[in-house]
Amino acid sequence: MALKYLSPSAQMSIMNKTAQSNWKAGGADLITLPLLNLITGIVVNLKAQLTLTGANNTVANTKIGDEWALLQLIEVVANGGDVIFSMTGNELFEYNANVLGIQPAITPTLGDGATANVTIDSSLIIPLWLLRGIKPLETACEAYRYTALQMRYTYGTFTDVNASASGFTSNPTVDTHVDQQEATALFVPPLKRRVARYVYDVQGANPNARFYLESGWYYSGLLISCQANGGGNDLAGNISNIKLQCGPTNLRDQNGVSATRFGQMTQQIETGIFQATTGIATAAKKRISGGSNPLAWTYMNFLRDGRTSQAIGSTASQDLFLEMNIAAACRVVILQEQLSPNQFYNAAEVQKARDAWRSANGSAAMY
C-alpha cells in the first residue's frame, strides 16, 4: 500500500476473517493465518446450538467453562510445531477477565431453566502483543518471519457444556478475525512474546510445592488457577501462600487471598461486576457454572508501570520458581506470559532509519 504515515513506526490497522473452523468430534482443526503483517491480536467467535430441553437447561447441569468448554484447547502454532499461545476456552475467558480487564459477554439463556436448544454466539480476544503495556507494539507478532502460522482448535462436545444435552442442533463453528498492523521497514518489534501453558497435578498437601518456570525467558506476568484434583471445578482457598523466587532471592511472598486481590487491583478489575461464583448470567454474574470461582484465579503482574523493562528473568546460574503452600491434592495451571529479545531487532539500524525519516519529514509524532 502507498501510505503516508504520521510517524516512522505507524502502520495501517487491518482486520480480516479467515476460513471458518468447523467442529470435529474429539479432534482438532487447523486454520491458516495471514503472514504479511504484524499480528496484534485475534478475535475468536464461537457459535453453536445445543439440543437440550428447557427443564435440563439448569445451572446444576452447566459444566465448568460454560459455552467455552466446547473449546478444550486454543493454540497459535508457528512453523508447524512451535506453540506461541496456548489456553483452554475457559482459561481464555478468565484471561480476558483477569488480565485484559474485559467483561466477556456470555450466553444469558444458558442455565436459565427454561430455554430449549440454547443458541451460543460468544467472542473472546487472544492478544499477540502486550495489550495493556505502555508500548504494546513492541511485542507484536511478526507473522512474516514464519513459514506457516495457524490456529489449532481442539473441540469438546455438547456434554462438556451441559451434562444432559443430547447433541447439537447446529454444530459448533469458530470464526477467526485477525487484527493486524501493516509492516514497515522502519519498525521492528524489539521483543518476541509467547504465552505458554503448564499443568501440574499435586498429589496431596504440600506446604512447599515448587513449580519451576521455563528458563531462557523473561516474564511479564503469570495467571495461576487451582482446580479440583485431576482437573475440573475451580478450587478456591487451596493455595494459602505464593512465593516467587530466583535462587535464594525472594521476589514475591503473599498469602493466597492477598495475591488474588492484589492481581485484580493492579489490573483494575471491578470484581463486583463479573466475579460471581455461580448463578444465571446477569449484570452481576458473568459465569454460570457452579464450578466457577473467581478466588481460584490469581494474576501476578510484573509490569507494574506497563514497561517491559520490569519483566522478571532468571540469571544463568539460578532457577526461577513459584513456591506454594497447598492444602490438598489439586491441579495447578500456570499460564506464563513470556518475553525474549527479537533476534531481528537492531537498535542502531532502526535509529538510523528513524533519523532519516525525521530528516525527510521534520518533527512529527513518534511511537
C-alpha positions as CSV (number, residue, x, y, z in Angstrom):
1,M,0.0,0.0,0.0
2,A,1.2,3.5,-0.8
3,L,0.5,5.3,2.5
4,K,2.0,8.4,4.1
5,Y,2.4,7.6,7.7
6,L,2.2,10.1,10.7
7,S,5.3,8.5,12.2
8,P,8.0,6.1,11.1
9,S,6.5,3.3,13.2
10,A,2.9,3.8,12.3
11,Q,1.0,1.1,10.4
12,M,-2.4,0.9,8.9
13,S,-4.8,-1.3,11.0
14,I,-6.2,-4.2,9.2
15,M,-8.7,-6.9,10.4
16,N,-9.5,-9.9,8.2
17,K,-11.6,-13.0,8.8
18,T,-10.0,-16.3,8.0
19,A,-11.7,-19.5,6.8
20,Q,-14.3,-20.8,9.3
21,S,-13.3,-23.7,11.6
22,N,-15.9,-26.5,11.9
23,W,-16.5,-28.9,14.8
24,K,-14.6,-32.1,14.7
25,A,-15.8,-34.6,17.4
26,G,-12.8,-35.3,19.7
27,G,-10.4,-33.8,17.2
28,A,-8.5,-30.6,16.2
29,D,-9.0,-28.3,13.3
30,L,-6.2,-26.1,11.8
31,I,-6.9,-22.7,10.3
32,T,-4.3,-20.8,8.3
33,L,-3.4,-17.2,9.4
34,P,-2.0,-14.5,7.2
35,L,1.7,-14.0,7.0
36,L,2.0,-10.5,5.5
37,N,1.9,-8.2,8.6
38,L,2.4,-7.7,12.3
39,I,-0.4,-9.5,14.2
40,T,-1.6,-7.8,17.3
41,G,-4.5,-10.0,18.3
42,I,-7.1,-12.5,17.2
43,V,-10.8,-12.4,18.0
44,V,-12.4,-15.8,18.3
45,N,-16.1,-16.0,17.8
46,L,-17.8,-19.3,18.9
47,K,-21.2,-20.3,17.6
48,A,-23.3,-23.4,18.2
49,Q,-26.8,-24.6,19.2
50,L,-27.2,-27.3,21.8
51,T,-30.0,-29.9,21.6
52,L,-31.3,-29.5,25.1
53,T,-34.7,-29.4,26.9
54,G,-35.6,-26.3,28.9
55,A,-36.1,-28.4,32.0
56,N,-32.5,-29.7,31.7
57,N,-31.0,-26.3,30.9
58,T,-30.0,-25.6,34.6
59,V,-27.1,-24.2,36.5
60,A,-26.6,-27.6,38.1
61,N,-26.2,-29.2,34.7
62,T,-23.9,-26.5,33.3
63,K,-20.3,-27.6,33.3
64,I,-17.1,-25.6,34.1
65,G,-16.3,-23.2,31.3
66,D,-19.9,-22.6,30.3
67,E,-20.1,-22.4,26.5
68,W,-16.3,-22.1,26.2
69,A,-16.0,-25.7,27.4
70,L,-16.6,-26.5,23.7
71,L,-13.0,-25.5,23.0
72,Q,-10.8,-27.8,25.0
73,L,-7.6,-26.1,23.7
74,I,-6.9,-23.0,21.6
75,E,-3.4,-22.6,20.2
76,V,-1.5,-20.4,17.8
77,V,1.1,-22.6,16.1
78,A,4.1,-21.3,14.2
79,N,6.1,-23.3,11.6
80,G,4.0,-26.4,12.2
81,G,5.1,-27.1,15.8
82,D,6.1,-24.0,17.8
83,V,3.1,-23.1,20.0
84,I,3.3,-19.4,20.8
85,F,-0.1,-19.2,22.5
86,S,-2.0,-21.9,24.4
87,M,-5.1,-21.9,26.6
88,T,-8.4,-23.8,27.0
89,G,-11.6,-21.9,26.1
90,N,-12.3,-21.5,29.8
91,E,-8.8,-20.2,30.6
92,L,-9.1,-17.7,27.7
93,F,-12.3,-16.4,29.2
94,E,-10.6,-15.9,32.6
95,Y,-7.5,-14.4,30.9
96,N,-9.8,-11.9,29.2
97,A,-11.4,-11.1,32.6
98,N,-8.4,-11.2,34.9
99,V,-5.6,-9.9,32.8
100,L,-7.1,-7.8,30.0
101,G,-9.8,-6.3,32.1
102,I,-12.5,-7.2,29.6
103,Q,-16.0,-8.2,30.7
104,P,-16.7,-11.0,28.2
105,A,-20.3,-11.4,27.1
106,I,-21.7,-14.9,27.6
107,T,-24.9,-16.7,26.7
108,P,-27.6,-15.4,29.2
109,T,-30.1,-18.2,28.3
110,L,-27.6,-20.9,29.3
111,G,-28.7,-22.3,32.7
112,D,-31.9,-20.3,32.9
113,G,-34.0,-23.4,33.5
114,A,-36.4,-22.6,30.6
115,T,-34.8,-22.1,27.2
116,A,-34.6,-25.2,25.0
117,N,-31.9,-25.7,22.3
118,V,-29.8,-22.8,23.6
119,T,-28.0,-20.8,20.9
120,I,-24.4,-19.8,21.6
121,D,-22.7,-16.8,20.0
122,S,-19.7,-15.6,22.1
123,S,-16.4,-13.9,21.4
124,L,-13.0,-13.6,23.2
125,I,-9.7,-11.9,22.4
126,I,-6.3,-13.6,22.0
127,P,-3.7,-10.9,22.4
128,L,-0.5,-11.5,20.5
129,W,1.0,-8.2,21.8
130,L,1.3,-6.8,25.3
131,L,-2.2,-5.3,25.1
132,R,-2.1,-3.3,28.4
133,G,1.6,-2.3,28.2
134,I,2.7,1.3,27.6
135,K,4.1,0.3,24.1
136,P,2.2,-2.8,23.1
137,L,3.5,-2.7,19.6
138,E,7.0,-3.6,20.9
139,T,5.8,-7.2,21.3
140,A,3.6,-7.6,18.2
141,C,3.8,-11.0,16.4
142,E,5.9,-10.7,13.2
143,A,3.9,-13.1,11.1
144,Y,6.1,-12.6,8.1
145,R,9.0,-14.2,9.9
146,Y,7.3,-17.6,9.8
147,T,6.8,-20.1,7.0
148,A,3.4,-21.0,8.5
149,L,1.1,-19.7,11.2
150,Q,-2.1,-21.5,12.2
151,M,-4.9,-21.6,14.7
152,R,-5.4,-25.0,16.2
153,Y,-8.8,-25.6,17.8
154,T,-9.3,-28.8,19.8
155,Y,-13.0,-29.3,20.2
156,G,-15.1,-30.9,23.0
157,T,-18.7,-31.9,22.7
158,F,-22.2,-31.0,23.9
159,T,-22.0,-32.7,27.3
160,D,-18.9,-30.5,28.1
161,V,-21.4,-27.6,28.2
162,N,-24.4,-29.3,29.8
163,A,-24.4,-32.7,31.3
164,S,-27.9,-33.5,29.9
165,A,-27.5,-32.2,26.4
166,S,-28.2,-34.8,23.8
167,G,-26.5,-33.3,20.8
168,F,-26.0,-30.3,18.6
169,T,-29.0,-28.7,16.7
170,S,-26.3,-26.7,14.9
171,N,-22.7,-27.9,15.1
172,P,-20.1,-25.6,16.6
173,T,-18.1,-23.2,14.3
174,V,-15.4,-20.7,15.1
175,D,-14.8,-17.5,13.1
176,T,-11.2,-16.2,13.5
177,H,-10.7,-12.5,13.0
178,V,-7.0,-11.4,12.7
179,D,-6.1,-7.9,13.9
180,Q,-3.0,-6.7,12.1
181,Q,-0.7,-3.7,11.6
182,E,0.9,-3.2,8.2
183,A,4.6,-3.8,8.5
184,T,7.1,-1.1,7.6
185,A,10.9,-1.3,7.2
186,L,11.1,1.5,9.8
187,F,9.8,-0.6,12.7
188,V,10.9,-3.9,14.1
189,P,9.5,-5.1,17.5
190,P,12.4,-5.4,19.9
191,L,10.7,-8.3,21.8
192,K,9.0,-11.6,21.0
193,R,6.1,-12.7,23.1
194,R,4.7,-16.1,23.9
195,V,2.0,-17.4,26.3
196,A,2.8,-21.0,27.4
197,R,0.5,-23.3,29.4
198,Y,1.8,-25.7,32.1
199,V,-0.3,-28.2,34.0
200,Y,0.7,-29.8,37.3
201,D,-1.1,-32.4,39.4
202,V,-0.3,-32.1,43.1
203,Q,-0.9,-35.4,44.8
204,G,-1.6,-34.2,48.3
205,A,-1.0,-31.4,50.8
206,N,2.4,-29.8,50.4
207,P,3.5,-26.6,52.2
208,N,6.4,-26.0,49.8
209,A,5.3,-27.2,46.4
210,R,7.6,-25.9,43.8
211,F,6.8,-25.0,40.1
212,Y,9.8,-24.1,38.0
213,L,9.4,-21.5,35.3
214,E,10.9,-22.2,31.9
215,S,14.4,-20.9,31.6
216,G,15.6,-18.6,28.9
217,W,12.6,-16.2,29.0
218,Y,11.6,-13.0,30.8
219,Y,8.2,-12.9,32.4
220,S,5.6,-10.1,32.2
221,G,3.0,-12.0,34.3
222,L,1.6,-15.3,35.4
223,L,-2.1,-16.4,35.6
224,I,-2.4,-19.2,38.1
225,S,-5.5,-21.3,38.6
226,C,-6.3,-24.1,41.1
227,Q,-8.7,-26.9,40.2
228,A,-10.1,-30.0,41.8
229,N,-7.8,-33.0,41.9
230,G,-7.3,-34.3,38.4
231,G,-8.9,-31.2,36.8
232,G,-12.4,-29.8,36.6
233,N,-14.1,-27.3,39.0
234,D,-12.3,-24.3,40.4
235,L,-10.9,-24.9,43.9
236,A,-10.7,-21.7,45.9
237,G,-8.7,-21.4,49.1
238,N,-6.5,-24.4,48.5
239,I,-3.4,-22.2,48.0
240,S,-2.7,-20.3,51.2
241,N,0.6,-18.7,50.2
242,I,2.5,-18.0,47.0
243,K,6.2,-17.1,46.7
244,L,8.2,-16.2,43.6
245,Q,11.9,-16.8,43.9
246,C,15.0,-16.5,41.8
247,G,17.5,-18.8,43.5
248,P,17.7,-17.6,47.1
249,T,16.2,-14.2,46.3
250,N,12.5,-13.8,47.3
251,L,10.7,-11.6,44.8
252,R,7.1,-12.1,45.9
253,D,5.6,-13.5,49.1
254,Q,1.9,-13.2,49.7
255,N,-0.9,-15.2,51.2
256,G,-3.4,-16.6,48.7
257,V,-6.3,-14.2,49.1
258,S,-3.9,-11.2,49.1
259,A,-2.2,-12.3,45.9
260,T,-5.6,-12.8,44.1
261,R,-7.0,-9.4,45.2
262,F,-3.7,-7.6,44.5
263,G,-3.7,-9.0,41.0
264,Q,-7.2,-7.8,40.4
265,M,-6.4,-4.3,41.8
266,T,-3.2,-3.9,39.6
267,Q,-5.3,-4.8,36.6
268,Q,-8.1,-2.5,37.7
269,I,-10.6,-5.4,37.7
270,E,-14.0,-4.4,39.0
271,T,-14.6,-7.6,40.9
272,G,-18.2,-6.8,41.8
273,I,-19.2,-6.8,38.1
274,F,-18.1,-10.2,36.9
275,Q,-16.8,-12.1,40.0
276,A,-19.9,-14.2,40.9
277,T,-19.3,-17.7,42.0
278,T,-22.4,-19.2,40.4
279,G,-25.8,-18.3,39.0
280,I,-27.7,-17.1,35.9
281,A,-25.8,-14.6,33.8
282,T,-26.8,-11.0,34.7
283,A,-25.0,-7.7,35.1
284,A,-23.5,-9.0,38.3
285,K,-22.9,-12.7,37.4
286,K,-20.8,-13.5,34.4
287,R,-20.1,-17.2,34.9
288,I,-22.9,-19.7,35.0
289,S,-21.4,-23.0,36.1
290,G,-21.4,-23.7,39.8
291,G,-17.9,-25.0,39.3
292,S,-16.5,-21.5,38.6
293,N,-15.0,-19.5,41.4
294,P,-13.0,-16.2,40.9
295,L,-11.0,-16.8,44.0
296,A,-9.3,-19.8,42.4
297,W,-7.6,-17.5,39.8
298,T,-4.5,-15.3,40.6
299,Y,-2.7,-13.0,38.3
300,M,0.8,-11.9,39.1
301,N,1.6,-8.8,37.1
302,F,5.3,-7.9,37.0
303,L,5.0,-4.8,34.7
304,R,3.5,-2.5,37.3
305,D,4.1,0.6,35.2
306,G,3.4,-1.1,31.9
307,R,7.1,-1.0,30.8
308,T,8.7,-4.2,29.5
309,S,11.9,-3.2,31.3
310,Q,10.3,-4.5,34.5
311,A,9.9,-8.1,33.2
312,I,11.4,-10.7,35.5
313,G,14.1,-13.1,34.4
314,S,16.4,-15.7,36.0
315,T,20.2,-15.5,35.9
316,A,22.2,-18.1,34.1
317,S,23.1,-19.8,37.3
318,Q,19.8,-19.6,39.2
319,D,16.3,-21.1,38.8
320,L,13.1,-19.0,38.8
321,F,10.3,-20.8,40.5
322,L,7.0,-20.5,42.4
323,E,6.6,-22.0,45.8
324,M,3.0,-22.6,47.1
325,N,1.5,-23.8,50.3
326,I,-1.1,-26.3,49.1
327,A,-3.7,-27.7,51.4
328,A,-4.9,-30.7,49.5
329,A,-4.5,-32.6,46.2
330,C,-5.3,-30.4,43.2
331,R,-4.4,-29.4,39.7
332,V,-2.5,-26.2,39.2
333,V,-2.4,-24.5,35.8
334,I,0.2,-21.7,35.2
335,L,-0.2,-19.6,32.1
336,Q,3.2,-18.0,31.6
337,E,3.5,-14.6,29.7
338,Q,7.0,-14.9,28.3
339,L,9.2,-12.3,26.5
340,S,12.5,-12.6,24.8
341,P,14.7,-10.3,22.7
342,N,13.9,-10.3,19.0
343,Q,17.0,-11.5,17.1
344,F,15.9,-9.4,14.1
345,Y,15.9,-6.2,16.1
346,N,19.0,-4.0,15.6
347,A,18.6,-0.8,17.6
348,A,21.3,1.1,15.6
349,E,19.7,0.3,12.3
350,V,16.3,1.2,13.5
351,Q,17.5,4.5,14.8
352,K,19.3,5.3,11.6
353,A,16.1,4.7,9.7
354,R,14.1,6.9,12.0
355,D,16.7,9.7,11.8
356,A,16.5,9.6,8.0
357,W,12.7,9.7,8.3
358,R,12.8,12.7,10.6
359,S,15.2,14.5,8.2
360,A,12.8,14.0,5.4
361,N,9.6,14.7,7.3
362,G,10.5,17.1,10.1
363,S,9.3,16.8,13.6
364,A,6.2,14.5,14.0
365,A,4.5,12.1,16.3
366,M,6.8,9.2,17.3
367,Y,5.9,5.8,18.6
